[in-house]
Amino acid sequence: MATLELNAENFRATIDENPIVLVDFWAPWCAPCRSFAPTYEAVSDRHEDVVFAKVNTEEQQELAGAFNIRSIPTLMVFRDQIVLYSEAGALPSAALEELIGQVRGLDMDAIRADVAASHADPAG
């Protein structure tokens, strides 16, 4: 499955309309980003049910700023519109596969309850 280029116009719809979305924040001048790209593409071919997307931080500076991207590559994982993972650095294929498996295995009802509780409790 080819990766999807995200921008300000299609970002929200992509997150809202797909259960699991991985987003790679990258830039063309970034050597680690370029070396991570083939791994990201290869793993995307094995997970037809997951959307693999990319945000070019040079072209989408407002979007990168909205997510407080300070280092690239940064990988974010959304499930049911909730950010479950956000870390800078390229992952090897096995770690990316393991991350996807962990995301699939989460109890999203419990996650939503935790999110709701943290928003309800100002000290939380």
C-alpha positions in Angstrom: 0.0 0.0 0.0 1.4 3.4 -1.0 1.8 6.0 1.7 -0.6 8.9 1.6 0.8 12.5 1.5 -1.0 14.5 4.2 -1.6 18.3 4.2 -3.8 20.8 6.0 -6.7 20.0 3.8 -6.8 16.2 4.1 -5.2 15.6 7.6 -8.3 15.7 9.7 -10.5 13.6 7.3 -7.8 11.0 7.1 -7.5 10.7 10.9 -11.3 10.7 11.4 -12.2 8.2 8.6 -9.6 5.5 9.4 -9.3 3.4 12.5 -5.5 3.3 12.6 -3.2 5.9 11.0 0.6 6.1 11.2 2.0 9.5 10.3 5.7 10.0 9.4 6.7 13.7 9.8 9.7 14.1 7.6 11.7 16.5 5.3 13.5 15.9 2.0 16.8 17.2 3.4 16.7 14.9 6.4 19.1 11.9 6.0 17.5 9.8 8.8 14.1 10.5 7.2 15.3 9.2 3.8 16.8 6.1 5.3 13.5 5.4 7.2 11.3 5.8 4.1 12.0 2.3 2.6 11.3 0.6 5.9 8.1 2.6 6.3 7.0 1.7 2.7 7.8 -2.0 3.2 5.9 -2.3 6.4 2.9 -0.5 4.8 2.7 -3.3 2.2 2.1 -5.8 5.0 -0.8 -3.9 6.6 -3.6 -3.1 4.2 -5.9 -2.2 7.1 -3.6 0.6 8.4 -3.2 4.0 6.7 0.5 4.9 6.4 0.8 8.7 5.8 3.6 11.2 5.5 3.7 14.9 6.3 6.5 16.9 4.6 7.4 19.4 7.4 8.9 21.8 4.9 5.7 22.1 2.9 3.3 21.7 5.9 4.9 23.9 8.6 1.6 24.8 10.2 0.6 21.2 10.5 4.0 20.2 12.0 3.7 23.2 14.4 0.3 22.1 15.5 1.7 18.8 16.6 4.8 20.4 18.1 7.2 18.5 15.9 10.7 19.5 16.9 12.8 16.6 15.5 12.4 14.5 12.4 11.6 11.9 11.6 8.8 11.8 14.1 6.3 9.0 14.0 2.8 9.4 15.4 0.2 6.7 15.6 -3.5 7.5 15.8 -6.2 4.9 16.7 -9.8 6.0 16.7 -8.7 9.7 16.5 -6.5 9.4 19.6 -2.7 9.9 19.5 -1.3 6.7 21.1 2.4 7.2 20.1 4.5 10.1 19.2 8.3 9.7 19.1 11.2 11.1 17.2 13.6 8.7 15.5 13.5 6.1 12.8 12.3 2.6 13.9 13.7 -0.6 12.5 11.2 -2.8 10.7 10.7 -5.3 13.6 10.0 -2.4 16.1 7.5 -0.8 13.7 5.8 -4.2 13.3 5.7 -4.6 17.1 4.3 -1.1 17.5 1.4 -1.9 15.1 0.7 -5.1 16.9 0.5 -3.3 20.2 -1.8 -0.6 18.8 -4.1 -3.3 17.4 -4.2 -5.0 20.8 -5.2 -2.0 22.9 -8.6 -1.9 24.7 -9.8 1.4 23.2 -12.7 1.6 25.6 -10.2 1.8 28.5 -8.1 4.3 26.6 -11.1 6.5 25.9 -12.1 6.3 29.6 -8.5 7.3 30.6 -8.6 10.2 28.2 -12.0 11.4 29.5 -10.8 11.1 33.1 -7.7 13.1 32.4 -9.8 15.9 30.8 -12.3 15.9 33.7 -9.6 16.0 36.4 -7.6 19.3 36.2 -4.9 17.8 38.4 -4.6 14.7 36.1 
